Amino acid sequence: LQGVQMLNPTTTHRLIALATGLTVSAAIAAQDLSDIVLEEIIVTATKRAGGVDVQQAPVAVTVLNASQLDAMHIRDLKAIGFSVPSVQLEDVGTQRGYANFSIRGLGINSSIPSIDPTVGVFIDGMYYGINSGVVLDVFDLESVEILRGPQGLLFGRNVTGGAVVMNTTRPTEQFELNARAAYETGDNMYLSAVATGPLTDSIGWKLAGYYNDDGGWHTNLANGEDFGRAETTMVRGALEFEFTEDFEVLLRAEHGQSEGDGPAAHNGGCVEVAVPGLCVGQYDADGFDFAVDERGYYDTEWTNLIGEVNWDIDFGDGRITNILAYREYDSASLSDIDSTPAFLFHAPSIIEQDQISNELRYSGGWDNFDLTAGIYYFTQDISYVENRQIPPVGFPPPGITGGGDQDQTTWGYFAQLDWHLSDNFTINLGGRYTEEEKTAQVATVPLNLCSFPEGCTNFDFEDSRSWSNFTPKVGVQYIPNDDTQLYAFVTRGFRSGGYNFRHTAVAIPNEAFDEEEQTSFEVGLKKDFADGRIRTNLAVYWNEIDDMQRELNLSDPVVGVVQLIRNTADAEIRGFDAEITAAATDNLIFKASVGYVDGEYKTVRFDLNGDGVIDDLDKALDIPRLAPWSYGAEVIYSTDLSWGSLTAQASGYHRDDQAYTDNNLGQLPGADMVDARLAFGLMEEQLTISVFGRNLLDEVTYGGDTQLPFFAPAAQATFTPLNKGRIYGLEIQFLTN
C-alpha cells in the first residue's frame, strides 16, 4: 500500500482496506491512516510462522477478510464463487451442504461420500474428510483464502484444483461484541453474535452463536406451498492460553445442526400432470417452476474439536505448531429425484462419518534459508446407506437398498525450503511423500443386501488398496523491488483413489478406481502501480491430468441412474486468471477480475457418450465443470456525512455455461450475478444498517443436471436442483469499538 498517504485519510483508506483485505469493521469505520498503511494482507496457507504478505506469496490466492465477507453478506461458501476468477464453489443440490467445488476446470459432480474432492476445504487447520456438510452456513470468520492451482506440497491429496482455507476469529485482549440480525425475501431470518475478551492476563475466551430460519424461497407448484425451508443452529467457543510469551494453546469447539426440505428440483421433461405419472410439456430451463409430490428433508448434525499449540523456539527463530482435530458428522436425507408430482423415484440416504487428524510442523529461517517441514496423519470412517424407491422394482417402499463402509488412513511427510540466493532472487524447493490405505465393503443397490435405515450387514464386494507417491515442487521468485514479484513453479498433485458406495450396475463388476495425477506449470506476476493505488495479480498455467477420475451418470429404467466411477481419460487444461484493485479517487475503489480456462481430452479410455465405441467423438466432448470465461467488476464508494457515513457497493460477475455430465447431456447454465448494497454507519460506526440485493437479475442456476429414464425420448427427464433467485434484505449490525 505504498503511496496511500496521498489519499484522503477520512474516506479512501477505508476503501483500500475493504478492497484489499485489511481488517476493518463491517461498517468500514474510520481509523488513522497510519494504522491502515502499516497493515498487511496475510496469507496463512503458506504455513509459515506468522503468515506471508499476499503480494510476497508465490501462489495465485484471493483473500477475503471479515469485512469483505460481511459486505458481501456471505452466508455460505457458494456465494463467494462468482467473485473469484475461475472458481466455482457450488452445492450439488441433492442434499443441502454437499460441495461440488471446481477451480480452473477441475471439479466433481457427485454426492457419493466415498468420492474425494479436487478442491480441499480446511477450517482452522482441519481438513473436511468428505464433501457433505461443507456448504452450510458460515459466520465468525477472520478470513477465507482461496488458493487456485494444486496445493499438494503443503496440503496433501485432493487439492489438485486448489484449496479453500477458512480461519475463524481468535479471542481478543479486550472485550468485543459483534451482533447482527437480518431478514431476506423468502422469509429468511438470521441472527448471530460473537463475544470475546480476556478471562485473565493470560487466558482469552470467545463464545459465538448463529441461528437461521429460512421459510423457503421457492414455491412448489404441486400444492402452492413455500419450499426450501431450512433451520440452522451453530454454537462455537474458544479458549486461548498464553502460558509464556513463547508458548500458547488455542482450543476450539463447534457444534451445529441444520435441517429442512429436500431439493427444489425441476424436471426438464415434465411440467404438468393430466394423469398421475403422465407428464406433458417441458419446464422452461430459464425459470424456477417445479412441482414435486415429496417434500423430502435433510437433517445434519456435526461436532468439531480443534486444539492448536504454538511454541516459538530459538532454532532458526522458528515456531513449532501442532494441530489436533476431531470431527463427527451425521446426516439423513430424502430427495424427490424424479422431480414430478408422481411417485417415480424417491431416495432417502444416511451418512455417518468421523475423522481424526494431526499435523506437527516446524517453520523457521536463517539468513539465506526459510524452512517449513512437518508430519501429517489422517484417519476416518465412513458409513453410507441409500434407498431407491422406483416402481415397479422398488415400489412400494422400502424399495432397494445398498451402500458401503470405508476405513481410511493417510500419512504425509513434507518439507519446503526457500533458498534466498540474493535479496531479489529465491529458489523454492519442496516435496511431500504420502502413504494412504483404504479398506471398503460395498453392497450393490439392486441386490438389496441392506435394510434401510438399519444399514448393511451383507456385502457383495470387499477390497483393500494402498497408494504411495511423491509430490515435488520446484519454483523461483524474483522480487526486483517492493512493488513487484515474478514467480514460476512446476509441481505435481494427486487425487485419492477409492471405491464407489453407490454401485448400481449388477452387470458391470464393481472395482476400485485409481488415483488421478496432475502435473502443473504456473507463471505469475504481482505488481503495484501508482504508488500503491493500483494492484494487479496475474497467473498463467498449464495442467496435465493423467488417469482423470470421473463419475459417469447414465439413466437407467430399473435403478433410475447408474453411476460408474472410472479413470476415464488423460487431459490438458490451461488458462489464466487476473485480478486488479484500483483507488480511482479519494472516495472510489474499483475491483475487476477475469479468468479463462481451456481444456481438452488427449486420450480417452471409456465410452463417454454411450454410443458403444471409444473414438474421436468421445475426445471431442467438453470436460465437465469447466466454464471457459468468468469475469466481472465491483465498485465501492464511501463518504462521511454529518450524521455518520455512507458506503455503496455494487458488483456484476459473469460465468459461462458448462457441461455437467461427461456425456455433455447435462448442462449448467451460465449466469450474470449482480449484487448491490447500501450501508449507513451511525453512533461512531458502532451501528450499521444495510439494505442489499443479491442476484438482482433473477438468474436461474442449478446445482446439477442429471438425466433420468422417464418420458424419453419425447422429452428428456432430468433431476435439476434449483438455487435461489433474486433476494432483497435488511441487516442491522452492532459492534463495540
C-alpha positions, 0 to 999 in steps of 0.5 A: 500500500505504498503511496496511500498517504496521498489519499484522503485519510477520512474516506479512501483508506477505508476503501483500500482496506475493504478492497484489499483485505485489511481488517476493518469493521463491517461498517468500514469505520474510520481509523488513522491512516497510519494504522491502515498503511502499516497493515498487511494482507496475510496469507496463512496457507503458506504455513509459515510462522506468522503468515506471508504478505499476499503480494510476497506469496508465490501462489495465485490466492484471493483473500477475503477478510471479515469485512469483505465477507460481511459486505458481501453478506456471505452466508455460505461458501457458494456465494463467494464463487462468482467473485473469484476468477475461475472458481466455482464453489457450488452445492450439488443440490441433492442434499443441502451442504454437499460441495461440488467445488471446481477451480480452473476446470477441475471439479466433481459432480457427485454426492457419493461420500466415498468420492474425494474432492479436487478442491480441499476445504480446511477450517482452522487447520482441519481438513473436511474428510468428505464433501457433505456438510461443507456448504452450510452456513458460515459466520465468525470468520477472520478470513477465507483464502482461496488458493487456485492451482494444486496445493499438494506440497503443503496440503496433501491429496485432493487439492489438485484444483486448489484449496479453500482455507477458512480461519475463524476469529481468535479471542481478543485482549479486550472485550468485543461484541459483534451482533447482527440480525437480518431478514431476506425475501423468502422469509429468511431470518438470521441472527448471530453474535460473537463475544470475546475478551480476556478471562485473565492476563493470560487466558482469552475466551470467545463464545459465538452463536448463529441461528437461521430460519429460512421459510423457503424461497421457492414455491412448489407448484404441486400444492402452492406451498413455500419450499426450501425451508431450512433451520440452522443452529451453530454454537462455537467457543474458544479458549486461548492460553498464553502460558509464556510469551513463547508458548500458547494453546488455542482450543476450539469447539463447534457444534451445529445442526441444520435441517429442512426440505429436500431439493427444489428440483425441476424436471426438464421433461415434465411440467404438468400432470393430466394423469398421475405419472403422465407428464406433458410439456417441458419446464422452461430451463430459464425459470424456477417452476417445479412441482414435486409430490415429496417434500423430502428433508435433510437433517445434519448434525456435526461436532468439531474439536480443534486444539492448536499449540504454538511454541516459538523456539530459538532454532532458526527463530522458528515456531513449532505448531501442532494441530489436533482435530476431531470431527463427527458428522451425521446426516439423513436425507430424502430427495424427490429425484424424479422431480414430478408430482408422481411417485417415480423415484424417491431416495432417502440416504444416511451418512455417518462419518468421523475423522481424526487428524494431526499435523506437527510442523516446524517453520523457521529461517536463517539468513539465506534459508526459510524452512517449513517441514512437518508430519501429517496423519489422517484417519476416518470412517465412513458409513453410507446407506441409500434407498431407491424407491422406483416402481415397479422394482422398488415400489412400494417402499422400502424399495432397494437398498445398498451402500458401503463402509470405508476405513481410511488412513493417510500419512504425509511427510513434507518439507519446503525450503526457500533458498534466498540466493540474493535479496531479489532472487529465491529458489523454492524447493519442496516435496511431500511423500504420502502413504494412504490405505483404504479398506471398503465393503460395498453392497450393490443397490439392486441386490438389496443386501441392506435394510434401510435405515438399519444399514448393511450387514451383507456385502457383495464386494470387499477390497483393500488398496494402498497408494504411495507417491511423491509430490515435488515442487520446484519454483523461483521468485524474483522480487526486483523491488517492493512493488513487484514479484515474478514467480514460476513453479512446476509441481505435481498433485494427486487425487485419492483413489477409492471405491464407489458406495453407490454401485448400481450396475449388477452387470458391470463388476464393481472395482476400485478406481485409481488415483488421478495425477496432475502435473502443473506449470504456473507463471505469475506476476504481482505488481503495484502501480501508482504508488500503491493505488493500483494492484494487479495479480496475474497467473498463467498455467498449464495442467496435465491430468493423467488417469482423470477420475470421473463419475459417469451418470447414465439413466437407467429404467430399473435403478433410475441412474447408474453411476460408474466411477472410472479413470476415464481419460488423460487431459490438458487444461490451461488458462489464466486468471487476473485480478486488479484493485484500483483507488480511482479517487479519494472516495472510489475503489474499483475491483475487476477480475477475469479468468479463462480456462481451456481444456481438452481430452488427449486420450480417452479410455471409456465410452463417454457418450454411450454410443458403444465405441471409444473414438474421436467423438468421445475426445471431442466432448467438453470436460465437465465443470469447466466454464471457459470465461468468468469475469466481472467488476465491483465498485465501492464508494464511501463518504462521511456525512454529518450524521455518520457515513455512507458506503455503496457497493455494487458488483456484476460477475459473469460465468459461462455455461458448462457441461455437467455430465461427461456425456455433455447431456447435462448442462449448467447454465451460465449466469450474470450475478449482480449484487448491490448494497447500501450501508449507513454507519451511525453512533461512531460506526458502532451501528450499521444498517444495510439494505442489499440485493443479491442476484438482482437479475433473477438468474436461474442456476442449478446445482446439477443436471442429471438425466433420468429414464422417464418420458424419453425420448419425447422429452428428456427427464432430468433431476435439476436442483434449483438455487435461489433467485433474486433476494432483497434484505435488511441487516442491522449490525452492532459492534463495540469499538 
